[in-house]
Amino acid sequence: MANILVTTTPHVDGRPIQQYLGIVTGEAILGANIFRDFFAGVRDIVGGRSGAYEAELRKAREIAIQEMTDYAASVGANAVVGVDIDYETIQINNGGTMLMVSASGTAVRV
């Protein structure tokens, strides 16, 4: 795992950006079964929250960020600034739904 600083801010305090290396992204897609499994496991819901569903989202977010930082390291960056994490649903041909988690930012050298 690359040691890449990740921040949602456009800069890193006290560390001037020396070089901009471009936009980097990472994606993770939760399979169509996650929604079926989620509804089958409604008993896991406590206080309006589902621990299992939240764990899957957390795992997908971590994968997306890891892919993004790996990409940043491959272009010579030691930081990613302006990071945005987005969640989108994708309709697939058989009528199912998948969830995509994407992370994007600007790879830089500080």
N, C-alpha and C positions, 0 to 999 in steps of 0.2 A: 504494500500500500504506500502510495506516494505521500510525502509530508507536505501537503498543500494547504495553505491558509484559505479558508472559505468565509466570505462575508457578504451580507446583503447590501452593505454600504458601497458607494462608488469609489472609495479609497480606503487606505489603511492608515490610521492615525500614526504619525511619526515615521512612516516608511513611504517615501515618495515612489511613485510608479516610474520605473526606468524604461519599460517597454510594454506596449500593448501587443498581444499575440493573437487576438481574434476571439470570436464567440465560441464557447464550448458548451456541449449539451450532454445530457444523459437521460435515458428513458427506462422505465420499467412498466410492464403491463401485467395487471392482475387478470388471471384467466376467468373465463365466463363462469366457471363453477363457484367462484368466490361468492357471488350473489345468492346462488342456490344454497350453498353451504351456510351462508349467513342466515338466511331465513329458516333453514332447517334447525339451526342452533339458536333460535330466539331465546331459549332459556338462559343463554349466556348474557343476556341484556339485564343490566342492573342500573336503575336510575336513568334510563334512557340511553345508556352507553353499552357498546358491545366490545368487551376486551379482545375477543378473537378478531373481530373486524379491524379494530384499531391496531392490533399487532401486525396484521397483513399490510395495512396502509403504511405503518412505520417501516416495515421491511422493504416495501416498494420504494419509499422515499430514500432510504439508505442506499439501495441499489442504484437509484438514479443519481444521487450525489456522488457515489463511488465511481460510476461510469464517467461523470463529468470531470472529476478530479483526475482520473486516469488519463482522459483525453488531454486535460491541461498539462499534465506532466509530460505527455508524449510530444507536446509542442514546445517544451522547455520552460513552462511557467512554474512559479513557486507560490502563486496565489490566484484566486478567482474572485473578482469583485462584482458587485451588482447582481448577486445571485437571486433568481426568482424560481420558485417551485410552483408548479401548476398541476391541477388534477382535472382530467377530462374523461368523459364517458365516450366509448366508441361502440356504435351499433354494428354488429356483424351480420352477415348474410342470413344466418339461420334464425334471426330474430333475437339473438342473445346480446348481452351487453358486457363489455370489458372496461376496465378502468386503467387509464394511463397516467402515470406520474412522471412528470418531466422536470428536470432541473437545467437551468441555463445561466450563463454568466459570461464575463469577459476574462479571459486568461491573461495574466500580466506577470511581469518580473518586478518585484519590489526590492 
